[in-house]
């Protein structure tokens, strides 16, 4: 029982590519791949030497990603999307949707809004070319369940893209994309932006229908933190003693 270290190293590039495929983010993919290797080494007594290492690593990575996605809770409700599709009156403007799918950012944003278990099925099947049977084995679910996840995932993705297209239409003429602006609001709050970027942020906030409330909330949260500071706080004697010991070692 145990893992061949050289084989583990050889599998690392494929593991990272798999992690990148399901996370859609290089930094998160690197973290996921590293954590997968750590988890694999911690549980190497569970690995059968007659089994293929690659699928075992991908299963670990997949389960870790699910745990992280559940904690993140950055998802569109698949049930809500399916309810829309059940409504005979529900429809989508295909022309607007087509325009929205011409930008990679729009597709990535829509994918990011899917729950991980559905996003991974759609990506593995429609992007990476996995067969439904292979996806079912990875997810440890039945073939009908995998087909259902693919169907519901596609519906949710289409709805997310349609929502994005509607939002894009509402933001015509707004300088900067929302995420571009939101990445700078912390620096804007601290007044550390260059004049050009500051002007773009202010123009965006003056027109965008959704960002101003977020910025106002950020300002309020920042202000509330100042009430936590205790200028009269004194370091506990036992902590001071421990620090002195650590420094002197």
Number of C-alpha atoms within 10 A of each C-alpha: 10 13 17 12 10 8 11 17 12 12 15 17 12 15 25 20 15 21 25 18 17 23 23 16 12 14 11 15 22 17 12 24 27 17 15 25 19 12 15 21 16 10 12 16 12 12 17 13 13 7 9 10 17 15 14 15 22 19 16 19 26 23 15 16 23 16 12 13 17 13 9 10 12 13 15 18 13 21 11 12 18 16 11 16 16 10 9 7 7 9 11 14 10 10 9 16 19 13 11 21 18 10 10 10 11 18 17 14 15 23 28 19 19 24 21 24 20 21 24 25 28 25 20 19 16 13 11 12 10 14 12 19 15 14 21 18 14 18 17 12 12 14 15 12 14 23 16 13 20 24 16 21 26 21 17 28 25 19 23 23 25 22 16 20 22 16 12 16 12 12 18 10 11 17 19 17 12 16 10 11 20 18 10 15 21 16 13 18 13 8 11 11 16 10 10 8 14 18 13 15 21 15 14 22 22 13 15 19 13 11 18 15 12 13 17 11 12 15 14 11 11 13 11 10 9 9 8 8 8 8 6 6 7 8 9 8 9 9 10 12 12 11 11 11 10 9 8 7 5
